[in-house]
């Protein structure tokens, strides 16, 4: 049978692309065989005379003894004949490959793991034909990839598209984090599901003109539900100033409610004298644009010109209050304590607080020395997984943030200072290096840092709470009282004094806090405090024996009366409000559950559920209890503005920059209101860059992502903790427990 001549199948026409057909004979369907559709045929092997059904792939597997193809191998084919068949088959495949290479340009190879894996049968085939040329092996790999499944999914086209998108990222310098942007993902999904022949993407002029205006109009429509809620829930106007890369003075205006901070506009104040009349004019225009009946308050910083402008607004709109930013007030208090000036009027304060300034200066000296000497910095990086922070003086609580970081890396610094590397390197200023070492190893110096952080912690915690866009106007009065008591308790405990004893340091700190609180307090704070049901509950009052309900506090009652008289000019309306407030504060509710719910429910929820018994006050409470107490969102907006109107785009016109900031800020706001922002592949897409780095929080690449964040977002804390590394010289529990405070502190301060 080995001598069977191929002429036995000469009656069959040889297929040039399937040369092994000549070694089998096609036969008619055997009697009784089942009918099957498809291109399969019956053939009889010229070597073993067995009839099989199948295509050319089965013929090849049968003759070349390739296993796993659903057909048994022919044992009657000699090695010499099988080698001849293999060479014939390889030559045909090589000719096909050469022809394809001449007719088309090959696409880039798919990245590892992205293509369809080569089956074990193909690997077996290659092992059985080790004598094949490299060209044929390449063709076989190509044949493997061009399976029916791959063609259905167009894998080659997908790989080519991936490469083109990647080139856009690389050449445009786009951060990899941009791939998580939901709008980036949605436009490719749209293009994949819509066939638009001949489509060309928008060009330079369209993007900066017609499409930008169209998108701004689209965003305005998306914001309509938020703006419609302002009539019932109220809104606060916040404003702040800044200079763009062309040194043009800008004033931004934002509207904040329980729906979030909405960017309204930015005014170019070039050539204008920024006195109280100009500032008041800008704010009045914003009030008219929004509707004066919707506006509860105007929040700015504590500058004298802002205060004067606020007085002008209150004169024209009696029901709109000017409120100084609580965060600015607290920051000024911290500066007065931690960076006391040595002036004649400030002599007593400087004498009591100068030691804090010296500790802060020492901390700055350590940071500057290490950062300015490359070898010392290399030693620091070897011992510490975290970085030294360079906190600008303009940042909120800059001294506290710096000292908190030093405390966090205390063990790393001490390990570095006692290391052989630190002692053996003597190429830079040895005297300063010794001074740094002495401070780092001084227990007294670290005790001073601990004391500073301990007594400023209540102030800093209040700043963190106030530095949000969330409703907290009704919490301000109580937070001030509690904060002052906590600061006193820490100082007296440290000095070992009783409550009735005298402390010169506490007197100075107390005077600073009271002075700032007096300048910050407004009748609106007292009215909002009075409308918080929690402060009338037995549970809240019993927490501290010094607490009394708001209606029994003389100062609060006087300020509340001033506020109500401005809201209700008609005597009859004012009388109705007085009776309603008396019933509310006295606990005379139609439902017994209203008493217990004062402690358990959120203030807004309580008024929505139980407030119908006091309809006039309910309307007022729903507005006041949903307002913020700071203008921090206006300051954070400048970070977004700086990202968009950067030095590289310094020639951008103000109108174009304003439109871009409007679209950018408000689309991010709308995105954060969706569930997809928390639970999908685009989760928190606008937070962090390619890798989280706390130094980004102070002007690095991450400034955009954190531009609209507040200090109390637990989702952000989870991300930060996930990127904190530890080393043998750092306590893991210490790093993890304090990383939340420190990393979160770095945001927007």
C-alpha positions as CSV (number, residue, x, y, z in Angstrom):
1,X,0.0,0.0,0.0
2,X,3.0,2.3,0.5
3,X,3.6,2.2,-3.2
4,X,0.1,3.6,-4.1
5,X,0.6,6.0,-6.9
6,X,-1.0,9.4,-6.8
7,X,-2.3,8.8,-10.3
8,X,-5.1,6.8,-8.8
9,X,-6.8,10.1,-8.0
10,X,-5.9,11.6,-11.4
11,X,-9.6,11.8,-12.2
12,X,-10.0,14.5,-9.5
13,X,-9.0,18.1,-10.4
14,X,-6.1,19.1,-8.1
15,X,-6.7,22.2,-6.1
16,X,-3.6,24.4,-6.2
17,X,-4.3,25.8,-2.7
18,X,-5.2,22.4,-1.2
19,X,-2.5,20.0,-2.5
20,X,-3.3,17.1,-0.2
21,X,-6.6,16.4,-2.0
22,X,-4.6,14.4,-4.5
23,X,-3.8,11.8,-1.8
24,X,-7.4,11.0,-1.2
25,X,-10.4,10.1,-3.4
26,X,-13.7,11.8,-3.2
27,X,-16.6,9.3,-3.0
28,X,-20.3,9.3,-3.1
29,X,-22.2,9.4,0.1
30,X,-22.4,5.8,1.6
31,X,-25.8,4.2,1.8
32,X,-27.6,4.9,5.0
33,X,-25.4,7.9,5.9
34,X,-27.1,10.8,7.6
35,X,-27.7,14.0,5.7
36,X,-25.6,16.9,6.9
37,X,-25.5,20.5,5.7
38,X,-22.4,22.5,5.1
39,X,-19.4,22.2,2.8
40,X,-18.2,18.8,4.0
41,X,-17.6,15.9,1.6
42,X,-16.9,12.2,1.8
43,X,-13.4,11.0,0.9
44,X,-11.4,7.8,1.0
45,X,-7.8,7.7,2.0
46,X,-5.6,6.3,-0.8
47,X,-3.3,4.7,1.9
48,X,-5.7,3.1,4.4
49,X,-8.9,2.9,2.2
50,X,-11.1,4.2,5.0
51,X,-13.9,6.6,4.1
52,X,-14.2,9.8,6.1
53,X,-16.4,12.9,6.0
54,X,-14.9,16.4,6.3
55,X,-13.2,19.3,4.7
56,X,-9.6,19.9,3.7
57,X,-8.5,20.5,7.3
58,X,-9.5,17.0,8.1
59,X,-7.6,15.6,5.1
60,X,-4.5,17.4,6.2
61,X,-4.9,16.2,9.8
62,X,-5.4,12.6,8.7
63,X,-2.4,12.5,6.4
64,X,0.0,14.6,8.4
65,X,-1.0,12.8,11.6
66,X,-2.2,16.0,13.4
67,X,-4.2,15.1,16.6
68,X,-7.2,16.9,18.0
69,X,-8.9,17.5,14.7
70,X,-11.8,15.0,15.1
71,X,-10.2,12.4,12.8
72,X,-7.7,9.6,13.4
73,X,-4.3,9.8,11.9
74,X,-3.3,7.5,9.0
75,X,-0.8,5.0,10.1
76,X,0.0,3.7,6.6
77,X,1.7,6.9,5.4
78,X,5.4,6.5,5.5
79,X,7.7,9.1,7.0
80,X,9.2,10.0,3.6
81,X,5.7,10.4,2.1
82,X,4.5,12.5,5.1
83,X,7.6,14.7,4.8
84,X,6.9,15.2,1.1
85,X,3.3,16.2,1.9
86,X,4.4,18.5,4.6
87,X,6.8,20.3,2.3
88,X,4.2,20.6,-0.4
89,X,1.7,22.1,2.1
90,X,4.3,24.5,3.5
91,X,5.2,25.7,0.0
92,X,1.6,26.5,-0.8
93,X,1.2,28.4,2.6
94,X,4.4,30.3,1.9
95,X,3.1,31.4,-1.5
96,X,-0.2,32.6,0.1
97,X,1.7,34.6,2.7
98,X,4.0,36.3,0.1
99,X,1.0,37.2,-2.0
100,X,-0.8,38.8,0.9
101,X,2.3,40.8,2.0
102,X,2.5,42.3,-1.5
103,X,-1.2,43.3,-1.5
104,X,-1.5,45.0,1.9
105,X,0.4,46.7,4.7
106,X,0.3,44.6,7.9
107,X,-1.3,46.0,11.0
108,X,0.7,46.4,14.3
109,X,0.8,43.1,16.2
110,X,-1.8,42.8,18.9
111,X,-0.6,43.5,22.5
112,X,0.1,40.5,24.7
113,X,-3.0,38.9,26.0
114,X,-5.4,40.8,23.7
115,X,-5.7,38.4,20.8
116,X,-7.3,34.9,20.7
117,X,-4.9,32.4,22.2
118,X,-3.3,29.8,20.0
119,X,-5.0,26.5,20.6
120,X,-3.0,23.5,21.8
121,X,-3.7,21.8,18.5
122,X,-1.8,24.5,16.6
123,X,1.1,24.2,19.0
124,X,1.1,20.4,18.4
125,X,1.1,21.0,14.7
126,X,4.1,23.2,15.0
127,X,5.9,20.7,17.1
128,X,5.2,18.0,14.5
129,X,6.7,20.1,11.8
130,X,9.8,21.6,13.4
131,X,11.6,21.6,10.1
132,X,9.2,24.3,8.8
133,X,10.7,27.7,7.8
134,X,10.2,30.8,10.0
135,X,8.0,32.3,7.2
136,X,5.6,29.4,7.3
137,X,5.5,29.6,11.1
138,X,4.5,33.3,10.9
139,X,1.8,32.4,8.4
140,X,0.4,29.7,10.8
141,X,0.2,32.2,13.6
142,X,-1.6,34.6,11.3
143,X,-4.0,31.8,10.2
144,X,-4.6,31.0,13.9
145,X,-5.5,34.7,14.6
146,X,-7.8,34.9,11.6
147,X,-10.3,32.5,13.0
148,X,-14.0,32.9,12.4
149,X,-14.4,34.2,16.0
150,X,-11.7,36.8,15.5
151,X,-13.2,38.0,12.3
152,X,-16.6,38.3,13.9
153,X,-15.1,40.6,16.6
154,X,-12.8,42.4,14.2
155,X,-9.8,42.0,16.5
156,X,-7.3,43.5,14.1
157,X,-9.4,46.6,13.6
158,X,-9.8,46.9,17.4
159,X,-6.0,46.6,17.9
160,X,-5.4,49.3,15.3
161,X,-7.9,51.6,16.9
162,X,-6.3,51.0,20.3
163,X,-3.0,52.1,18.8
164,X,-4.4,55.2,17.3
165,X,-6.1,56.2,20.6
166,X,-2.8,55.6,22.4
167,X,-0.9,57.8,20.0
168,X,-3.4,60.6,20.7
169,X,-2.6,60.3,24.5
170,X,1.2,60.1,23.9
171,X,1.5,63.0,21.4
172,X,-1.0,65.2,23.3
173,X,0.5,64.7,26.7
174,X,-2.8,63.5,28.1
175,X,-2.8,61.9,31.6
176,X,-3.6,58.3,31.5
177,X,-6.3,59.0,34.1
178,X,-8.2,60.7,31.3
179,X,-9.2,57.2,30.0
180,X,-11.6,57.1,33.0
181,X,-13.4,60.2,31.9
182,X,-17.1,59.2,31.2
183,X,-17.4,61.5,28.2
184,X,-14.3,60.0,26.6
185,X,-15.8,56.6,27.0
186,X,-19.2,57.6,25.8
187,X,-18.1,59.2,22.6
188,X,-16.3,56.0,21.5
189,X,-19.3,53.9,22.5
190,X,-21.5,56.2,20.4
191,X,-19.1,56.0,17.4
192,X,-19.0,52.2,17.7
193,X,-22.8,51.8,17.6
194,X,-23.6,54.5,14.9
195,X,-22.3,54.2,11.3
196,X,-21.6,57.7,10.0
197,X,-19.9,57.3,6.6
198,X,-17.5,60.2,5.8
199,X,-17.6,61.7,9.3
200,X,-14.7,64.0,10.2
201,X,-14.1,65.1,13.8
202,X,-14.6,68.8,14.6
203,X,-11.7,71.1,13.9
204,X,-9.9,73.9,15.8
205,X,-12.4,76.7,15.1
206,X,-15.5,74.6,15.7
207,X,-14.3,73.4,19.1
208,X,-13.6,76.9,20.4
209,X,-16.6,78.7,18.9
210,X,-19.9,77.1,17.8
211,X,-19.5,73.7,19.6
212,X,-18.5,75.5,22.8
213,X,-21.5,77.7,22.8
214,X,-23.7,74.8,22.0
215,X,-22.3,72.8,24.9
216,X,-22.8,75.7,27.3
217,X,-26.4,75.9,26.3
218,X,-26.7,72.2,26.8
219,X,-25.2,72.4,30.3
220,X,-27.6,75.2,31.2
221,X,-30.5,72.9,30.3
222,X,-29.0,70.2,32.5
223,X,-28.7,72.6,35.4
224,X,-32.4,73.7,35.2
225,X,-33.6,71.2,37.8
226,X,-31.1,72.5,40.3
227,X,-31.9,76.1,39.6
228,X,-35.6,75.4,39.8
229,X,-35.1,74.2,43.4
230,X,-33.6,77.5,44.5
231,X,-37.0,79.2,44.9
232,X,-38.1,76.8,47.6
233,X,-34.7,75.7,49.1
234,X,-32.8,79.0,48.7
235,X,-29.3,79.7,47.3
236,X,-26.2,81.4,48.5
237,X,-24.0,83.6,46.2
238,X,-20.3,83.2,46.9
239,X,-17.5,85.2,45.3
240,X,-13.8,85.6,45.3
241,X,-11.0,87.4,43.3
242,X,-8.0,86.1,41.3
243,X,-5.6,87.1,38.5
244,X,-5.2,85.0,35.4
245,X,-1.9,84.3,33.5
246,X,-2.3,87.7,31.7
247,X,-2.6,89.4,35.2
248,X,-6.2,90.4,34.5
249,X,-8.1,90.7,37.8
250,X,-11.1,88.4,37.8
251,X,-14.1,88.0,40.1
252,X,-16.0,84.8,40.0
253,X,-19.6,84.3,41.1
254,X,-21.0,80.9,42.1
255,X,-24.4,79.8,43.4
256,X,-24.4,77.2,46.2
257,X,-27.3,75.2,47.5
258,X,-28.0,71.7,48.6
259,X,-27.7,70.8,44.9
260,X,-24.0,71.8,44.9
261,X,-21.9,74.7,43.8
262,X,-22.9,76.0,40.3
263,X,-20.5,78.2,38.5
264,X,-22.3,81.3,37.2
265,X,-19.7,83.6,35.7
266,X,-16.3,85.3,36.0
267,X,-16.0,89.1,35.6
268,X,-12.9,90.7,34.0
269,X,-12.2,93.7,36.2
270,X,-9.4,95.2,34.1
271,X,-9.3,99.0,34.3
272,X,-11.8,99.1,37.1
273,X,-11.2,100.4,40.6
274,X,-12.3,97.6,43.0
275,X,-14.0,99.7,45.6
276,X,-17.2,98.8,47.5
277,X,-19.4,100.2,44.8
278,X,-17.9,98.1,42.0
279,X,-17.9,94.9,44.1
280,X,-21.5,95.5,45.2
281,X,-22.5,96.1,41.5
282,X,-21.0,92.8,40.5
283,X,-22.9,91.0,43.2
284,X,-26.1,92.9,42.6
285,X,-26.0,91.8,38.9
286,X,-25.7,88.2,40.0
287,X,-28.6,88.6,42.4
288,X,-30.8,90.0,39.6
289,X,-29.7,87.2,37.3
290,X,-30.6,84.5,39.8
291,X,-33.6,86.3,41.3
292,X,-33.5,88.2,44.6
293,X,-36.4,86.2,46.1
294,X,-34.2,83.0,45.8
295,X,-31.0,84.4,47.4
296,X,-30.5,83.9,51.2
297,X,-27.0,85.3,51.7
298,X,-23.9,86.5,49.9
299,X,-20.6,85.0,51.2
300,X,-17.2,86.6,50.6
301,X,-13.9,86.8,52.5
302,X,-13.5,89.2,55.4
303,X,-11.8,92.1,53.6
304,X,-13.0,95.6,54.5
305,X,-14.1,96.3,51.0
306,X,-16.2,93.1,50.9
307,X,-17.8,94.1,54.2
308,X,-18.7,97.5,52.9
309,X,-20.0,96.0,49.7
310,X,-22.1,93.6,51.8
311,X,-23.6,96.6,53.6
312,X,-24.7,98.1,50.3
313,X,-26.4,94.9,49.3
314,X,-28.2,94.6,52.6
315,X,-29.4,98.2,52.2
316,X,-31.0,97.4,48.8
317,X,-32.1,93.9,49.6
318,X,-33.1,93.7,53.3
319,X,-33.9,90.0,53.1
320,X,-30.4,89.1,51.8
321,X,-27.6,89.0,54.3
322,X,-23.9,89.4,53.8
323,X,-22.0,86.7,55.6
324,X,-18.2,86.6,56.1
325,X,-16.6,83.2,55.2
326,X,-16.1,81.1,58.4
327,X,-13.1,79.3,56.9
328,X,-11.3,82.6,56.3
329,X,-12.1,83.7,59.9
330,X,-10.8,80.5,61.4
331,X,-7.6,80.7,59.2
332,X,-7.0,84.3,60.4
333,X,-7.4,83.1,64.0
334,X,-4.8,80.4,63.4
335,X,-2.4,82.9,61.8
336,X,-2.8,85.2,64.8
337,X,-1.9,82.4,67.1
338,X,0.7,80.5,65.1
339,X,2.4,83.4,63.4
340,X,2.1,86.3,65.8
341,X,3.6,89.6,64.6
342,X,6.1,91.4,66.7
343,X,4.4,94.9,66.8
344,X,3.7,97.4,69.5
345,X,0.0,96.7,69.5
346,X,0.6,93.0,69.5
347,X,3.2,92.9,72.2
348,X,1.3,90.7,74.7
349,X,0.2,88.2,72.0
350,X,3.7,87.9,70.6
351,X,5.2,87.3,74.0
352,X,2.8,84.4,74.7
353,X,2.8,82.9,71.2
354,X,6.3,83.5,69.9
355,X,7.4,80.0,70.8
356,X,4.9,78.6,68.3
357,X,6.4,80.8,65.6
358,X,9.9,79.5,66.5
359,X,8.7,75.9,66.2
360,X,7.1,76.6,62.9
361,X,10.3,78.3,61.7
362,X,12.3,75.3,62.8
363,X,10.0,73.0,60.9
364,X,10.4,75.1,57.8
365,X,14.2,75.1,58.3
366,X,14.3,71.3,58.4
367,X,12.2,71.1,55.2
368,X,14.2,73.6,53.3
369,X,17.6,72.1,54.3
370,X,16.6,68.6,53.2
371,X,14.9,69.7,50.0
372,X,17.8,72.0,48.9
373,X,20.5,69.4,49.3
374,X,20.2,66.5,46.8
375,X,22.2,64.0,48.9
376,X,20.2,64.8,52.1
377,X,17.0,64.5,50.0
378,X,18.1,61.1,48.7
379,X,18.7,59.9,52.3
380,X,15.3,61.2,53.3
381,X,13.6,59.3,50.4
382,X,15.4,56.2,51.4
383,X,14.0,56.3,54.9
384,X,10.6,57.7,54.4
385,X,7.8,56.6,51.9
386,X,6.1,60.0,52.2
387,X,7.2,63.4,51.0
388,X,8.0,66.7,52.8
389,X,5.2,69.1,52.0
390,X,5.9,72.6,50.8
391,X,2.7,74.4,52.0
392,X,2.2,78.0,50.7
393,X,1.5,80.6,53.4
394,X,-1.7,81.4,51.5
395,X,-3.1,77.9,52.2
396,X,-5.6,77.5,55.0
397,X,-3.9,76.3,58.3
398,X,-0.5,76.1,56.6
399,X,1.4,75.9,59.9
400,X,-0.8,73.1,61.2
401,X,-0.6,71.1,57.9
402,X,3.2,71.3,57.9
403,X,3.5,70.2,61.6
404,X,1.1,67.4,61.0
405,X,3.2,66.0,58.2
406,X,6.4,66.3,60.4
407,X,4.7,64.4,63.2
408,X,3.6,61.7,60.7
409,X,7.1,61.1,59.5
410,X,8.8,61.6,62.9
411,X,10.3,58.1,63.1
412,X,11.6,58.3,59.6
413,X,13.3,61.6,60.3
414,X,14.9,60.2,63.4
415,X,16.1,57.1,61.7
416,X,17.7,59.2,59.0
417,X,19.4,61.6,61.5
418,X,21.1,58.7,63.4
419,X,22.1,56.8,60.3
420,X,25.6,56.3,59.1
421,X,24.8,58.0,55.8
422,X,23.8,61.3,57.5
423,X,26.9,61.3,59.7
424,X,29.4,60.3,57.0
425,X,28.3,62.8,54.3
426,X,30.1,66.1,55.0
427,X,30.1,67.8,51.6
428,X,27.4,70.4,52.4
429,X,26.9,72.7,55.4
430,X,27.9,70.5,58.3
431,X,26.8,73.1,60.9
432,X,23.2,73.2,59.5
433,X,23.1,69.5,59.2
434,X,24.0,69.2,62.9
435,X,21.3,71.7,63.8
436,X,18.7,69.7,61.8
437,X,19.9,66.5,63.6
438,X,19.7,68.1,67.0
439,X,16.1,69.4,66.4
440,X,14.9,66.0,65.0
441,X,16.3,64.2,68.0
442,X,15.1,66.7,70.6
443,X,12.2,65.3,72.6
444,X,11.3,68.8,73.9
445,X,10.9,70.1,70.3
446,X,8.6,67.2,69.4
447,X,6.6,67.8,72.6
448,X,6.0,71.4,71.5
449,X,4.8,70.1,68.2
450,X,2.4,67.7,69.9
451,X,1.1,70.5,72.1
452,X,0.5,72.9,69.2
453,X,-1.4,70.2,67.2
454,X,-3.4,69.3,70.3
455,X,-4.7,72.7,71.2
456,X,-5.2,73.8,67.6
457,X,-7.1,70.5,66.7
458,X,-10.5,71.9,67.7
459,X,-10.0,75.0,65.5
460,X,-8.7,72.9,62.6
461,X,-11.5,70.4,62.9
462,X,-14.1,73.2,62.7
463,X,-12.3,74.6,59.7
464,X,-12.5,71.1,58.0
465,X,-16.3,71.0,58.6
466,X,-16.8,74.6,57.4
467,X,-14.7,74.1,54.3
468,X,-17.4,72.4,52.4
469,X,-20.3,73.1,50.1
470,X,-22.7,71.2,52.3
471,X,-25.3,72.8,54.5
472,X,-23.7,73.9,57.8
473,X,-25.0,77.5,58.3
474,X,-27.1,76.2,61.2
475,X,-24.1,74.6,62.9
476,X,-21.8,77.6,63.0
477,X,-22.9,79.1,66.3
478,X,-22.7,75.9,68.2
479,X,-19.4,74.9,66.6
480,X,-17.8,78.2,67.8
481,X,-18.9,77.7,71.4
482,X,-17.8,74.0,71.5
483,X,-14.5,74.8,69.8
484,X,-13.6,77.5,72.3
485,X,-14.4,75.2,75.2
486,X,-12.3,72.4,73.8
487,X,-9.3,74.6,73.2
488,X,-9.5,75.8,76.8
489,X,-9.7,72.3,78.1
490,X,-6.5,71.3,76.3
491,X,-4.5,74.3,77.4
492,X,-5.6,74.0,81.1
493,X,-4.9,70.2,81.1
494,X,-1.4,70.9,79.7
495,X,-0.7,73.6,82.2
496,X,-2.2,71.6,85.1
497,X,-4.8,74.3,86.0
498,X,-8.3,74.2,87.3
499,X,-11.1,75.9,85.4
500,X,-11.2,78.9,87.8
501,X,-7.4,79.5,87.7
502,X,-5.7,82.0,85.5
503,X,-3.7,81.2,82.4
504,X,-2.0,84.0,80.5
505,X,-1.6,81.9,77.3
506,X,-5.3,81.0,77.4
507,X,-6.3,84.6,77.8
508,X,-4.4,85.5,74.7
509,X,-5.9,82.6,72.7
510,X,-9.4,83.3,74.0
511,X,-9.2,87.0,73.0
512,X,-8.1,86.1,69.5
513,X,-10.9,83.6,69.0
514,X,-13.6,85.9,70.5
515,X,-12.4,88.8,68.4
516,X,-12.7,86.7,65.3
517,X,-16.0,85.2,66.3
518,X,-17.5,88.7,67.0
519,X,-16.5,89.8,63.5
520,X,-17.8,86.7,61.9
521,X,-21.1,86.3,63.7
522,X,-24.3,87.6,62.0
523,X,-28.0,87.5,62.9
524,X,-28.4,84.8,60.2
525,X,-26.2,82.4,62.1
526,X,-28.4,82.9,65.2
527,X,-31.7,82.4,63.3
528,X,-30.4,79.3,61.6
529,X,-29.2,78.0,65.0
530,X,-32.6,78.7,66.5
531,X,-34.4,76.7,63.8
532,X,-32.3,73.6,64.3
533,X,-34.6,71.1,66.1
534,X,-31.7,69.2,67.6
535,X,-30.7,72.1,69.9
536,X,-34.1,71.7,71.7
537,X,-33.8,68.0,72.4
538,X,-33.2,66.6,75.8
539,X,-30.3,64.5,74.5
540,X,-28.4,67.5,73.2
541,X,-28.9,69.7,76.3
542,X,-27.9,66.9,78.7
543,X,-24.6,66.4,77.0
544,X,-23.2,69.6,78.7
545,X,-24.6,71.2,81.9
546,X,-23.8,74.6,80.4
547,X,-26.1,74.2,77.4
548,X,-29.5,75.8,77.2
549,X,-32.0,75.8,74.3
550,X,-31.7,78.6,71.8
551,X,-34.9,80.4,72.9
552,X,-33.5,80.8,76.4
553,X,-30.2,82.3,75.2
554,X,-30.4,86.1,75.4
555,X,-27.8,86.9,72.8
556,X,-29.3,84.4,70.3
557,X,-32.8,85.7,71.0
558,X,-31.8,89.3,70.3
559,X,-30.1,88.5,67.0
560,X,-32.9,86.2,66.0
561,X,-35.4,89.0,66.5
562,X,-33.4,91.4,64.3
563,X,-33.3,88.8,61.6
564,X,-37.1,88.0,61.7
565,X,-37.9,91.7,61.6
566,X,-36.0,92.0,58.3
567,X,-37.7,89.0,56.9
568,X,-41.3,90.0,57.9
569,X,-41.9,93.7,57.6
570,X,-45.6,93.4,58.0
571,X,-46.6,93.4,61.7
572,X,-49.3,90.8,61.2
573,X,-46.9,88.4,59.5
574,X,-44.4,89.0,62.2
575,X,-46.9,88.2,64.9
576,X,-47.8,84.9,63.2
577,X,-44.1,84.0,63.1
578,X,-43.7,84.8,66.8
579,X,-46.6,82.5,67.7
580,X,-45.3,79.7,65.5
581,X,-41.8,80.0,66.9
582,X,-43.2,79.9,70.5
583,X,-45.0,76.7,69.7
584,X,-41.9,75.2,68.0
585,X,-39.5,76.1,70.7
586,X,-41.9,75.0,73.4
587,X,-42.3,71.6,71.9
588,X,-46.0,71.9,71.3
589,X,-46.3,69.5,68.4
590,X,-49.4,67.7,67.0
591,X,-47.4,64.4,66.8
592,X,-45.6,62.9,69.8
593,X,-42.9,61.5,67.4
594,X,-41.9,65.1,66.6
595,X,-40.3,65.4,70.0
596,X,-38.1,62.3,69.7
597,X,-37.3,63.0,66.1
598,X,-35.7,66.3,67.0
599,X,-32.6,64.3,68.1
600,X,-32.7,61.5,65.5
601,X,-33.6,63.2,62.3
602,X,-31.6,65.6,60.2
603,X,-32.9,69.2,60.6
604,X,-34.1,69.5,57.0
605,X,-35.8,66.1,57.2
606,X,-37.5,67.1,60.5
607,X,-38.9,70.2,59.0
608,X,-40.1,68.5,55.9
609,X,-41.8,65.8,57.9
610,X,-43.1,67.7,60.9
611,X,-42.9,71.3,59.9
612,X,-46.4,71.7,58.4
613,X,-47.7,72.7,61.8
614,X,-45.6,75.9,61.5
615,X,-46.0,76.8,57.8
616,X,-44.4,80.2,57.9
617,X,-41.4,79.2,59.8
618,X,-41.2,76.0,57.8
619,X,-40.7,77.9,54.6
620,X,-37.9,79.9,56.2
621,X,-36.3,76.9,57.8
622,X,-36.1,74.9,54.5
623,X,-34.1,77.8,53.0
624,X,-31.8,78.5,55.9
625,X,-30.9,74.9,56.9
626,X,-29.7,74.1,53.3
627,X,-27.0,76.9,53.1
628,X,-23.2,76.7,53.4
629,X,-21.1,78.9,55.6
630,X,-18.0,79.5,53.5
631,X,-16.9,80.7,50.1
632,X,-14.3,77.9,49.7
633,X,-15.9,76.7,46.5
634,X,-15.2,80.0,44.9
635,X,-11.5,79.6,45.8
636,X,-11.4,76.1,44.6
637,X,-12.9,77.2,41.3
638,X,-9.7,79.2,40.7
639,X,-7.8,75.9,40.6
640,X,-10.0,74.8,37.8
641,X,-9.6,78.1,36.1
642,X,-5.8,77.9,36.4
643,X,-5.9,74.4,34.9
644,X,-7.9,75.5,31.9
645,X,-6.4,79.0,31.4
646,X,-2.8,77.8,32.0
647,X,0.5,79.5,31.1
648,X,0.6,77.5,27.9
649,X,-2.8,78.9,26.9
650,X,-2.2,82.4,28.2
651,X,-3.4,84.0,25.0
652,X,-6.9,82.7,25.4
653,X,-9.6,85.3,25.5
654,X,-11.5,85.9,28.7
655,X,-14.8,85.0,27.2
656,X,-13.6,81.7,25.9
657,X,-11.9,80.8,29.2
658,X,-15.1,81.7,31.1
659,X,-17.2,79.4,28.8
660,X,-14.7,76.5,29.2
661,X,-14.7,76.9,33.0
662,X,-18.5,77.1,33.0
663,X,-18.8,73.8,31.0
664,X,-16.0,72.1,32.9
665,X,-17.1,72.9,36.4
666,X,-20.8,72.3,36.0
667,X,-20.4,69.1,34.0
668,X,-18.2,67.8,36.9
669,X,-21.0,68.8,39.4
670,X,-23.6,67.0,37.4
671,X,-21.4,63.9,37.1
672,X,-21.0,63.7,40.8
673,X,-24.7,63.6,41.3
674,X,-25.0,60.3,39.4
675,X,-24.7,56.8,40.8
676,X,-22.1,56.0,38.1
677,X,-19.7,58.4,39.8
678,X,-19.5,56.0,42.8
679,X,-20.1,52.5,41.4
680,X,-18.9,52.1,37.8
681,X,-15.6,52.0,35.8
682,X,-15.6,55.8,35.8
683,X,-15.7,55.9,39.6
684,X,-14.4,59.3,40.9
685,X,-12.9,59.9,37.4
686,X,-11.9,63.5,38.2
687,X,-9.9,62.6,41.3
688,X,-6.2,62.0,41.2
689,X,-4.0,61.7,38.1
690,X,-2.0,58.7,36.8
691,X,-0.8,58.1,40.4
692,X,-1.9,59.7,43.6
693,X,0.7,62.0,45.1
694,X,0.2,64.3,48.0
695,X,2.5,66.8,46.5
696,X,0.0,67.2,43.6
697,X,-2.3,68.8,46.1
698,X,-0.1,71.9,46.2
699,X,0.1,72.9,42.6
700,X,1.1,69.7,40.8
701,X,-0.7,67.7,38.2
702,X,-3.5,66.7,40.6
703,X,-4.7,70.3,41.1
704,X,-7.6,69.9,38.7
705,X,-8.8,66.7,40.2
706,X,-9.0,68.2,43.6
707,X,-10.3,71.6,42.6
708,X,-13.8,71.0,43.8
709,X,-13.2,68.6,46.6
710,X,-14.0,69.3,50.2
711,X,-12.2,68.1,53.3
712,X,-14.6,65.5,54.5
713,X,-15.2,63.1,51.6
714,X,-14.8,59.5,52.8
715,X,-14.5,58.2,49.3
716,X,-11.5,60.3,48.8
717,X,-10.0,59.2,52.1
718,X,-10.3,55.6,50.9
719,X,-8.3,56.4,47.8
720,X,-5.7,58.2,49.7
721,X,-5.2,55.4,52.2
722,X,-4.8,52.9,49.4
723,X,-1.7,54.8,48.2
724,X,0.1,55.2,51.5
725,X,3.2,53.1,51.7
726,X,5.0,52.0,54.8
727,X,8.5,51.0,55.5
728,X,10.4,49.3,58.3
729,X,11.1,52.6,59.9
730,X,7.4,53.7,59.9
731,X,4.6,52.3,62.0
732,X,2.0,51.0,59.6
733,X,-0.8,51.7,62.1
734,X,0.4,55.2,62.7
735,X,0.6,56.0,59.0
736,X,-2.8,54.5,58.3
737,X,-4.5,56.2,61.2
738,X,-3.1,59.6,60.4
739,X,-3.0,59.5,56.6
740,X,-6.7,60.4,56.5
741,X,-6.1,63.5,58.4
742,X,-3.0,64.6,56.6
743,X,-3.7,63.7,53.0
744,X,-7.2,65.0,53.3
745,X,-5.9,68.1,54.9
746,X,-3.8,68.8,51.8
747,X,-6.9,69.3,49.7
748,X,-8.1,72.8,49.0
749,X,-6.4,74.3,52.0
